[in-house]
């Protein structure tokens, strides 16, 4: 039975660390159907292949909602108690920046919505702050915005998992 009060699990990690697969496993412990809120956009062939790979892993029990920009609206439109996987905040942030929206306001609105999950919600994001300082202003702005967004979501999450080489490490 879905948790009526809701819980939020935040899964972070680097590229190809196993974040999405782990998040899918966590959510599949809940009764189906499950909602998969996808933020990726197939703007090139390589990204289209990544999206196809993710979709191929999910069977008919998953209901995909494409929400490259309007995550709060997508979350609010779901039935109460529905298990939700939101993948991923980092791509959503990219979309927000490219659309020239107010990053701070959009991030705050999303973090506030995530503070009151209406069931079991699992959110995926990349940890981008472990490398060198980027050499250009846009990349530094993105890295900083992603770090701030991750901190806001982690503060609201009931649990936080950091993925390393396919292995989950409980952080919170």
C-alpha positions as CSV (number, residue, x, y, z in Angstrom):
1,X,0.0,0.0,0.0
2,X,1.4,3.4,-0.9
3,X,2.5,5.7,2.0
4,X,-0.2,8.3,2.3
5,X,2.1,10.8,4.0
6,X,4.8,10.5,1.3
7,X,8.5,10.0,1.4
8,X,11.3,11.5,-0.7
9,X,14.4,9.6,-1.7
10,X,17.2,11.5,-3.4
11,X,19.7,9.5,-5.5
12,X,22.8,11.3,-6.6
13,X,25.9,10.2,-8.5
14,X,28.2,10.8,-11.4
15,X,27.5,9.9,-15.0
16,X,26.9,6.2,-15.5
17,X,27.1,5.5,-11.8
18,X,23.9,3.5,-11.7
19,X,21.6,6.2,-10.4
20,X,18.6,5.6,-12.6
21,X,18.8,1.8,-12.3
22,X,19.0,2.0,-8.6
23,X,16.1,4.5,-8.4
24,X,14.0,2.2,-10.6
25,X,14.7,-0.7,-8.2
26,X,13.8,1.3,-5.2
27,X,10.5,2.4,-6.7
28,X,9.6,-1.1,-8.1
29,X,9.3,-2.3,-4.5
30,X,6.0,-0.2,-4.4
31,X,2.8,-1.4,-6.0
32,X,2.4,-0.5,-9.7
33,X,1.6,1.5,-11.6
34,X,4.6,3.8,-11.3
35,X,5.0,7.2,-12.9
36,X,8.3,8.1,-14.5
37,X,8.7,11.8,-15.0
38,X,11.4,12.2,-17.7
39,X,13.2,15.5,-18.2
40,X,15.4,14.6,-21.1
41,X,14.9,16.0,-24.6
42,X,16.1,14.1,-27.7
43,X,17.9,17.1,-29.2
44,X,20.4,14.9,-31.0
45,X,20.9,11.3,-32.0
46,X,23.1,10.4,-29.0
47,X,20.5,11.7,-26.5
48,X,17.7,9.9,-28.4
49,X,19.7,6.6,-27.9
50,X,20.0,7.3,-24.2
51,X,16.3,8.0,-23.9
52,X,15.5,4.8,-25.8
53,X,17.8,2.8,-23.6
54,X,16.0,4.1,-20.4
55,X,12.6,3.4,-21.9
56,X,13.5,-0.1,-23.0
57,X,14.3,-1.0,-19.3
58,X,10.7,-0.1,-18.2
59,X,7.7,-2.3,-18.9
60,X,4.0,-1.4,-19.2
61,X,3.7,-0.9,-15.4
62,X,5.6,2.4,-15.8
63,X,3.7,5.4,-17.1
64,X,6.0,8.0,-18.6
65,X,5.3,11.7,-18.3
66,X,7.6,13.9,-20.3
67,X,8.2,17.1,-18.4
68,X,11.4,18.8,-19.6
69,X,10.5,22.1,-18.0
70,X,7.2,22.0,-15.9
71,X,8.1,19.5,-13.2
72,X,5.9,21.0,-10.5
73,X,2.9,20.9,-12.8
74,X,3.7,17.2,-13.7
75,X,4.0,16.3,-10.0
76,X,0.8,18.0,-9.1
77,X,-1.1,16.3,-11.9
78,X,-0.3,12.8,-10.6
79,X,-2.8,10.9,-8.4
80,X,-2.1,11.0,-4.7
81,X,-0.2,8.0,-3.5
82,X,1.3,7.2,-6.9
83,X,4.9,6.1,-6.7
84,X,7.0,8.5,-8.8
85,X,10.5,8.5,-10.3
86,X,11.7,11.9,-11.4
87,X,14.8,11.5,-13.7
88,X,16.7,13.8,-13.7
89,X,17.0,17.2,-12.0
90,X,20.3,17.9,-13.8
91,X,18.7,17.7,-17.2
92,X,15.8,19.7,-16.0
93,X,18.2,22.4,-14.8
94,X,19.9,22.4,-18.2
95,X,16.5,22.9,-19.8
96,X,15.6,25.7,-17.5
97,X,18.9,27.5,-18.1
98,X,18.6,27.1,-21.9
99,X,15.0,28.4,-21.8
100,X,16.4,31.5,-20.0
101,X,14.0,31.0,-17.1
102,X,14.8,32.3,-13.6
103,X,16.9,29.4,-12.3
104,X,16.7,30.4,-8.6
105,X,12.9,30.9,-8.6
106,X,12.3,27.6,-10.6
107,X,14.6,25.7,-8.3
108,X,12.9,27.0,-5.2
109,X,9.5,26.2,-6.6
110,X,10.6,22.6,-7.4
111,X,12.3,22.1,-4.0
112,X,9.1,23.3,-2.2
113,X,7.0,20.9,-4.2
114,X,9.4,18.0,-3.4
115,X,9.1,18.8,0.3
116,X,5.5,17.5,0.3
117,X,5.5,14.2,-1.7
118,X,2.1,12.7,-2.2
119,X,3.4,9.1,-2.1
120,X,6.8,7.4,-2.5
121,X,8.9,9.8,-4.7
122,X,12.4,9.0,-5.9
123,X,14.4,11.8,-7.5
124,X,17.6,11.4,-9.5
125,X,20.4,14.0,-10.1
126,X,24.0,14.2,-11.1
127,X,26.6,15.3,-8.6
128,X,28.6,17.7,-10.8
129,X,30.8,19.4,-8.3
130,X,33.5,16.8,-7.7
131,X,35.7,17.8,-10.7
132,X,37.8,20.7,-11.6
133,X,36.5,24.3,-11.8
134,X,35.0,24.7,-15.3
135,X,36.9,27.1,-17.6
136,X,33.9,29.2,-18.7
137,X,31.3,31.3,-17.0
138,X,28.2,29.3,-18.3
139,X,29.6,26.0,-17.1
140,X,30.5,27.5,-13.7
141,X,27.0,29.0,-13.4
142,X,25.5,25.6,-14.2
143,X,27.7,23.7,-11.7
144,X,26.9,26.2,-9.0
145,X,23.1,26.1,-9.7
146,X,23.2,22.3,-9.7
147,X,25.0,22.2,-6.4
148,X,22.5,24.6,-4.8
149,X,19.5,22.7,-6.2
150,X,21.0,19.4,-4.9
151,X,21.5,20.9,-1.5
152,X,17.9,22.1,-1.4
153,X,16.5,18.7,-2.4
154,X,18.8,16.8,-0.1
155,X,17.7,19.0,2.9
156,X,14.0,18.1,2.1
157,X,14.6,14.4,1.4
158,X,13.9,11.6,3.9
159,X,16.9,9.7,2.6
160,X,19.8,10.4,0.3
161,X,21.8,7.8,-1.6
162,X,25.1,8.5,-3.4
163,X,25.9,6.0,-6.2
164,X,29.5,5.0,-6.9
165,X,30.3,2.4,-9.6
166,X,26.8,1.0,-9.3
167,X,27.0,0.7,-5.5
168,X,24.6,2.7,-3.3
169,X,26.1,4.6,-0.3
170,X,23.6,5.8,2.2
171,X,24.2,9.5,3.0
172,X,21.1,10.4,4.9
